[in-house]
Structures are given as C-alpha cells and as structure tokens.
Amino acid sequence: MVSLHDDDLANFLVPPMTAVWLPAERLGAEAVDLALTLIDGGEPRRVVVPDEPHVVRRESTAQV
C-alpha cells in the first residue's frame, strides 16, 4: 500500500506506509501566486515545479 504525499502520520501506521513525496509547500505557493495573478487580470500560464517527486519506502511495500 502506498499513499500520496509523505505525511508524518505515515511513519506511525502499522506497518509504516510507503509514500510518494511531492513538494506540497512549493506547489501551494505557486498555485496561490498564479491565482493572485489571474485575480489581478493577468494571463494564465503554465507552471512547472522542478522538484522531483520520489518514493519514501517503508514497510507497507515489499522490496522488488
């Protein structure tokens, strides 16, 4: 079993849950910035966050 977003709770579950880490804080900041731009009459733009997601392996998944 795997969860999305590496939450602190995942480490305390039994078994500890493997998770996919995403740069949530940076994604949120970019979303707010874009929303404010649009509210001010700006144009929509594509936003790419360069931080790579990665898997935080814990006991909920077997080694492959």
Long-range contacts (C-beta under 8 A, 24 or more apart in sequence): 1-60, 1-61, 2-55, 2-60, 2-61, 6-56, 10-56, 10-58, 11-58, 13-60, 15-58, 15-59, 15-60, 16-58, 16-59, 16-60, 17-58, 17-60, 18-55, 18-56, 18-57, 18-58, 18-59, 18-60, 18-61, 19-55, 19-56, 19-58, 20-53, 20-54, 20-55, 20-56, 21-53, 21-54, 21-55, 21-56, 22-53, 23-49, 23-51, 23-53, 26-51
